[in-house]
């Protein structure tokens, strides 16, 4: 069965970007029903003149793979496993020690935490070019890896830190801050008379938002080359979805959707999209011009 995952990086260390620019990147994974998965890595605005080696670490349902990256422009690799709904990755710059430059997750959002905390050990001991890293126990669950990661972050008070209510609330506040940051970038684009390309002007904020919230798979199954997230309204049971649609490898539309029945809403700019378990009133924004538009499947 065909499956594809796209992981958009969230920056962890801005020191490795070209001065004045934002490092951006993504990992694309495709499986055509084979016992292995084809992958590609693309990174832009990285300062490649700095000393050290680039590495990509990948976790597929807790199975860890390490790659010595020879180019940041469409680095191709093979993962010796089938594609899962739960994938995490980390872009590493190895100097005297390993520094985590960017991370991303789909599904379970703790897999990259394990890569982040154990990057030095993985790069030092894992076979290169896709060799599988042997964790302490092949039966270690993703949850156990998360506990191990929090232990490294918080020391002997790991359990208290991981389950401290105030800390969890801070995490949620940070998540919703990304919505505000995107809204501010949206307003700046139009307030300054627009630019040459809407998506390029807000890409950093969009990418941050898309990695902060859980993927919404029903719409990803409906639209090819898409990535959607579900964003809950704080303190309510209501939510909306936001996503991007690619065509020929480029982001072509940014989408915003409100769940609802077909006969309960009417607006000339919204288009109803049938879905399971529910349908959405969808607004399509042209990624280049920023204008509200009509989606055309090419």
Beta strands, then each sheet from edge to edge (+ up, - down):
strand 1: 2-8
strand 2: 10-11
strand 3: 24-32
strand 4: 37-44
strand 5: 53-60
strand 6: 63-69
strand 7: 73-79
strand 8: 87-94
strand 9: 98-106
strand 10: 131-133
strand 11: 226-232
strand 12: 239-247
strand 13: 250-259
strand 14: 271-273
strand 15: 280-286
strand 16: 292-293
sheet 1: 1+ 3- 4+ 7-
sheet 2: 2+ 9- 8+ 5- 6+ 10-
sheet 3: 11+ 12- 13+ 15- 14+
sheet 4: 11+ 12- 13+ 15- 16+
end
